[in-house]
Amino acid sequence: MSEDVKDRPSCCYEDTSCSNTDCNPMSLWTKAQQLQGDALQQVRAVYGEHFPIEVRHFLAAWIEEKMWDLDPENPQHEQYVAGLIASLIQELEAKANTMTTEDLFLTKLKLIEAANMFRQRYSHNPLSLFRIIRHCLNTEMKLVRQVENVALGRGGIVAPGLSLIPDSNAEIAQQLDYLRRRTQETGEDLRKMEQEQESFALQYHECTKLNAHLQHLQTQPQNQQNVELEKKLRRQKEMLEQMLNQKVAGLVQLRLTLADKLKDTITHLNTLQSRVLDDELIRWKREQQLQGNGAQFNSNLDTIQEWCESLAEIIWLNRQQIKEAERLKQKIGLEPTGITDILPGLNNQITQLLSSLVTSTFIIEKQPPQVMKTNTRFSSTVRLLVGGKLNVHMTPPQVKVTIISEAQANALLKNDKMAKGEASGEILNNTGTMEYHQATRQLSVSFRNMQLKKIKRAEKKGTESVMDEKFSLLFQSQFSVGGGELVFQVWTLSLPVVVIVHGNQEPHAWATVTWDNAFAEPGRIPFAVPDKVAWLQVADALNMKFKAATGRLLTDENLRFLAEKAFRSNSQQQVGDYSTMMLSWSQFCKEPLPERNFTFWEWFYAVMKLTREHLRGPWIDGAIMGFVRKKQAEELLSTCANGTFLLRFSDSELGGVTIAWVGDQTEVFMLQPFTSKDFAIRSLADRISDLQHLAALFPDIPKEQAFGKYYTPFTENQPTTSNGYVKPLLVTHVPGWGGPAASLGGGSYPPTPQHMYQPQSPDPSVTRDTPSVASAVSDSVSSCYHGAGGVGIGGTEMDYSYVELMGNVELPALDEDPIDLNGFSSFSDFMQSYKQP
């Protein structure tokens, strides 16, 4: 445990009139127990099966000492909260073991039962129990405050770190407890009604017997004895009939009260189920979708399953109670005039609630990849949240997976079923059986080896491409509950999937997926998305994506740069605020940028990929400015010392990063951009280390301080490898700017002969953003191999190879005719003299 956590103050109720040094804090629980009337009842109401009040009572001091306002959504606190809940369970068991007297025996059992329940229910989701305890403490504080009339603003009893923000988890648990108690009450009412009906039946039978006896007496001689007996029997009959009338009135009232209670319970169930399914589960699905764009996803699916299981249990019990009430009603038909029997309607409502709960909780726990390549293995997991509680696993259901088009998904939603055999492709290993995992109480099936073999595409319109087309995986199953009483056909659709057949289709496919994940609206028609979106929303999506890939958020300046690029603004156009401007899908990934053959998304995706794979460390450190225009870079460097440099992403080269630096006379130069291919050979940090004329990262950070930790260690005595060869070292060099030539052997690496290979002539079809002088310098970058006692020439930025060089020039073997470079001012002079006969 960290020291700052150990030293936190304990949670106590403090009198605002005293100082920290002289107050005698009274525990919050002590204050809560002194509450009266409704306030005390409200305290009692927040506790229940989810967190027994006995635990709060016997561990009051420990709970108030340990429970602080840790943010349960902060991943950094998860481990601490897990340890805290484990300690709570241990404390609970230790407390129970100290209870040895007979009068505490039942309490001891209650605490042991609570410890076992916590371990079983919350060990996989400790944050849920933490939220519940925090809600209970908050409720106690709020009620104590109200009673003592302490203004909220004065903070009279605010325990350190505990807030009064309502906790939806605890509120739902509280409502479930209310519904459990309500169900127990109606169960007791039902038993009472059954007893009353049995009593009525017995008395009715007695009355029938009396009637039969009276009828028999009437056939007998009318003597004194028979007359007296008849009077007696009639008095008994009147009394029985009076009692029967009272019984009938009581039974009618019991039935009406029970029906009203069941109706009220169903109303509450409907409201709570709507909250769990339409709010909490939909929110979970939305967060799962945003995870596809890189958002952090703190899944609370285990908690949602607990709620759904509790709902299923309560719904099933109420459904059984309604059926039992109908059975009792059929046994004794009492139909008061003017009163409608609501039980059949309640039975339909409760069955519909159960059906909705079951079909809505058949969910995809692990989504398939949203960019899916044919003939490539992929996996997915589906789960039935109420499967364990409804004993669905007793006859494990089969799940089948098919891929369907956007149009087929629309038809499915309208008709609630698919045409038999209708699919848009063929998936291998597409069936599985759901399994029940006892430890986690989860009914699920994982498809680990699915593979899309074939895909059937729709006809394209206009500028549509295959990367714009969305599909979805359809998961279907069927099972029964209640011994076959109810049969459910369930299905669920995956998030949209874009199918590709080649890696070069991936960038555009991710554009489709990113746009859909970010801007899909709740309850949409599959898979409709807006054609135009406010830049503020686009910026959020790009920021989320870039942070997930590279480890650092984009700055406001970065996002403004991206807005200018996306909206094709030039440096002369001054736009104050882009946030409300609408960016179209076409601008995002269809229309090429001005004077370029690639789109905004392709440029952004390439930069993100380059940073993720090769520049992550320096980017996180803030050593790469990246999103800055050439002209702005020149302006920033123009007032800097000689050798100051910065790194910016190339506007003209997809996935390229260039070095801009200050030369003599404050002239700014741009190096030809490096790409992933270059960094696969030698890293950015090592290349910066090679270039001796680069001294300080903008504005004035020594380059060793900024990039030194990323340098590849190098020793002069390179060991031989296992195959006997000495591994060469690639070094980056800009001719005319010093560099490794001097440091690695005093002129052994002369400047590359420009007239032989013409590397500074760029492809005229490609427009670059670097000035010609910079291009000449950047395109002249040569790479030298420094081995053990040997000399070699290699090129990484040129359109020639060492093999071609050897094919065009005949050179004598070095050991036959050693080359003497003394007396030559340049390699060009040497080559001229070498060519002369």
Sequence and secondary structure as in RCSB ss.txt:
>XXXX:A:sequence
MSEDVKDRPSCCYEDTSCSNTDCNPMSLWTKAQQLQGDALQQVRAVYGEHFPIEVRHFLAAWIEEKMWDLDPENP
QHEQYVAGLIASLIQELEAKANTMTTEDLFLTKLKLIEAANMFRQRYSHNPLSLFRIIRHCLNTEMKLVRQVENV
ALGRGGIVAPGLSLIPDSNAEIAQQLDYLRRRTQETGEDLRKMEQEQESFALQYHECTKLNAHLQHLQTQPQNQQ
NVELEKKLRRQKEMLEQMLNQKVAGLVQLRLTLADKLKDTITHLNTLQSRVLDDELIRWKREQQLQGNGAQFNSN
LDTIQEWCESLAEIIWLNRQQIKEAERLKQKIGLEPTGITDILPGLNNQITQLLSSLVTSTFIIEKQPPQVMKTN
TRFSSTVRLLVGGKLNVHMTPPQVKVTIISEAQANALLKNDKMAKGEASGEILNNTGTMEYHQATRQLSVSFRNM
QLKKIKRAEKKGTESVMDEKFSLLFQSQFSVGGGELVFQVWTLSLPVVVIVHGNQEPHAWATVTWDNAFAEPGRI
PFAVPDKVAWLQVADALNMKFKAATGRLLTDENLRFLAEKAFRSNSQQQVGDYSTMMLSWSQFCKEPLPERNFTF
WEWFYAVMKLTREHLRGPWIDGAIMGFVRKKQAEELLSTCANGTFLLRFSDSELGGVTIAWVGDQTEVFMLQPFT
SKDFAIRSLADRISDLQHLAALFPDIPKEQAFGKYYTPFTENQPTTSNGYVKPLLVTHVPGWGGPAASLGGGSYP
PTPQHMYQPQSPDPSVTRDTPSVASAVSDSVSSCYHGAGGVGIGGTEMDYSYVELMGNVELPALDEDPIDLNGFS
SFSDFMQSYKQP
>XXXX:A:secstr
  HHHHT     B  TTS TTT   B HHHHHHT  HHHHHHHHHH BTTB HHHHHHTHHHHHHH     TT H
HHHHHHHHHHHHHHHHHHHHHHT  SGGGHHHHHHHHHHHHHHHHHHTT HHHHHHHHHHHHHHHHHHHHHHHT 
 GGGTTT  TT      HHHHHHHHHHHHHHHHHHHHHHHHHHHHHHHHHHHHHHHHHHHHHHHHHHHTS   HH
HHHHHHHHHHHHHHHHHHHHHHHHHHHHHHHHHHHHHHHHHHHHHHHHHIIIIIIIHHHHHHHHHHTTT      
HHHHHHHHHHHHHHHHHHHHHHHHHHHHHHHS    TT    HHHHHHHHHHHHHHHHHHTEEEEE   SEEETT
 EEEEEEEETTTTTTTGGGS  EEEEEEEEHHHHHHHHHHSS  TT  SEEEES EEE EEETTTTEEEEEEEEE
EEEEE      TT  GGG  EEEEEEEEEEETTTTEEEEEEEE S BEEESSGGGHHHHHHHHHHHHHH  TT S
TT   SEEEHHHHHHHHHHHHHHHHSS   HHHHHHHHHHHTT  TT   S  TTSEEEHHHHHTSB TT SSBH
HHHHHHHHHHIIIIIHHHHHHT   BS  HHHHHHHHTTS TTEEEEEE SSSTT EEEEEE GGG EEE   B 
HHHHHHS HHHHHHH TT  EETTTEEHHHHHGGGS    SS  B TTS B   EEEE TTS  HHHHTTSSSS 
   HHHH TT   TTS  SS HHHHHHHTT EEEEB SS B  B SSSS  HHHHHHH     TTTS    TT S
SHHHHHHHHH  
